[in-house]
Amino acid sequence: MKRVSNCDVALAWAEGRAATSHTGNLSTDGKAIFSYALQIGDTADDGKKFVRDYTARGSYGFRSMTTSQHVGMLRYIQGAKEQPIVV
């Protein structure tokens, strides 16, 4: 699989496609999205996307700066028809 930018991984997740970032730190199978090995997002049966808030003030608690950046990127995905819901 061709490696792409983090933004392209986020859009692929929003569109239900698999993708891996150029560093391998952000990846998706189209349904779930991972920061390193930590699942930070999922897709409900009805197709809605949910992001787990692993930021400093988030409901899941802080994990790392990079994971926080990945979560922040998923709050608004440029080019996506529907935006994920942050929980």
C-alpha positions as a LaTeX table, in Angstrom:
\begin{tabular}{lrrr}
\hline
Residue & $x$ (\AA) & $y$ (\AA) & $z$ (\AA) \\
\hline
Met1 & 0.00 & 0.00 & 0.00 \\
Lys2 & 1.27 & 3.46 & $-0.91$ \\
Arg3 & 1.97 & 5.65 & 2.12 \\
Val4 & 0.28 & 9.06 & 2.19 \\
Ser5 & 0.09 & 12.21 & 4.33 \\
Asn6 & $-1.75$ & 12.25 & 7.66 \\
Cys7 & $-4.48$ & 14.42 & 6.12 \\
Asp8 & $-4.96$ & 11.84 & 3.37 \\
Val9 & $-5.27$ & 9.07 & 5.99 \\
Ala10 & $-7.96$ & 11.07 & 7.81 \\
Leu11 & $-9.89$ & 11.59 & 4.57 \\
Ala12 & $-9.53$ & 7.91 & 3.65 \\
Trp13 & $-11.02$ & 6.97 & 7.03 \\
Ala14 & $-13.91$ & 9.40 & 6.50 \\
Glu15 & $-14.55$ & 7.79 & 3.12 \\
Gly16 & $-14.16$ & 4.20 & 4.37 \\
Arg17 & $-10.88$ & 3.43 & 2.60 \\
Ala18 & $-7.67$ & 1.89 & 3.98 \\
Ala19 & $-4.54$ & 4.06 & 4.20 \\
Thr20 & $-1.26$ & 4.41 & 6.10 \\
Ser21 & 0.74 & 7.58 & 6.71 \\
His22 & 4.24 & 8.06 & 5.35 \\
Thr23 & 5.65 & 7.41 & 8.85 \\
Gly24 & 3.27 & 4.55 & 9.65 \\
Asn25 & 2.10 & 6.32 & 12.83 \\
Leu26 & $-1.47$ & 6.97 & 11.59 \\
Ser27 & $-3.39$ & 4.22 & 9.82 \\
Thr28 & $-6.89$ & 3.10 & 8.99 \\
Asp29 & $-8.58$ & 0.03 & 7.60 \\
Gly30 & $-11.49$ & 2.26 & 6.57 \\
Lys31 & $-13.53$ & 1.42 & 9.66 \\
Ala32 & $-11.16$ & 2.07 & 12.58 \\
Ile33 & $-8.31$ & 4.59 & 12.72 \\
Phe34 & $-5.17$ & 4.19 & 14.81 \\
Ser35 & $-2.51$ & 6.48 & 16.24 \\
Tyr36 & 0.40 & 4.07 & 16.59 \\
Ala37 & $-1.42$ & 0.96 & 17.95 \\
Leu38 & $-4.06$ & 2.96 & 19.86 \\
Gln39 & $-7.53$ & 3.04 & 18.27 \\
Ile40 & $-8.62$ & 6.68 & 18.24 \\
Gly41 & $-11.67$ & 6.39 & 16.00 \\
Asp42 & $-14.32$ & 3.97 & 14.87 \\
Thr43 & $-17.29$ & 3.67 & 12.54 \\
Ala44 & $-20.78$ & 2.83 & 13.81 \\
Asp45 & $-23.04$ & 0.39 & 11.94 \\
Asp46 & $-24.91$ & 3.35 & 10.44 \\
Gly47 & $-21.64$ & 4.78 & 9.01 \\
Lys48 & $-21.16$ & 7.63 & 11.50 \\
Lys49 & $-17.56$ & 8.24 & 12.52 \\
Phe50 & $-16.56$ & 8.70 & 16.16 \\
Val51 & $-13.25$ & 10.04 & 17.48 \\
Arg52 & $-12.03$ & 9.23 & 20.99 \\
Asp53 & $-10.63$ & 12.39 & 22.57 \\
Tyr54 & $-7.14$ & 11.47 & 23.80 \\
Thr55 & $-6.08$ & 15.11 & 24.25 \\
Ala56 & $-5.05$ & 16.75 & 27.55 \\
Arg57 & $-8.63$ & 17.86 & 28.31 \\
Gly58 & $-10.31$ & 14.95 & 26.57 \\
Ser59 & $-12.60$ & 12.35 & 28.06 \\
Tyr60 & $-10.16$ & 9.48 & 27.36 \\
Gly61 & $-7.10$ & 11.17 & 28.87 \\
Phe62 & $-3.80$ & 12.33 & 27.39 \\
Arg63 & $-1.59$ & 9.73 & 25.69 \\
Ser64 & 1.06 & 11.64 & 23.71 \\
Met65 & 1.60 & 14.85 & 21.76 \\
Thr66 & 1.46 & 12.97 & 18.47 \\
Thr67 & $-1.77$ & 11.19 & 19.36 \\
Ser68 & $-3.25$ & 14.53 & 20.46 \\
Gln69 & $-2.31$ & 15.98 & 17.06 \\
His70 & $-3.91$ & 13.03 & 15.29 \\
Val71 & $-7.14$ & 13.48 & 17.31 \\
Gly72 & $-7.09$ & 17.22 & 16.59 \\
Met73 & $-6.79$ & 16.53 & 12.88 \\
Leu74 & $-9.86$ & 14.27 & 13.01 \\
Arg75 & $-12.06$ & 16.96 & 14.59 \\
Tyr76 & $-12.49$ & 18.47 & 11.14 \\
Ile77 & $-11.48$ & 16.52 & 8.06 \\
Gln78 & $-11.10$ & 18.75 & 5.03 \\
Gly79 & $-12.97$ & 17.32 & 2.05 \\
Ala80 & $-15.15$ & 14.95 & 4.08 \\
Lys81 & $-18.91$ & 15.13 & 3.47 \\
Glu82 & $-19.69$ & 14.47 & 7.15 \\
Gln83 & $-17.47$ & 15.35 & 10.08 \\
Pro84 & $-16.71$ & 12.86 & 12.88 \\
Ile85 & $-18.31$ & 13.16 & 16.31 \\
Val86 & $-15.75$ & 13.65 & 19.09 \\
Val87 & $-16.50$ & 11.72 & 22.29 \\
\hline
\end{tabular}
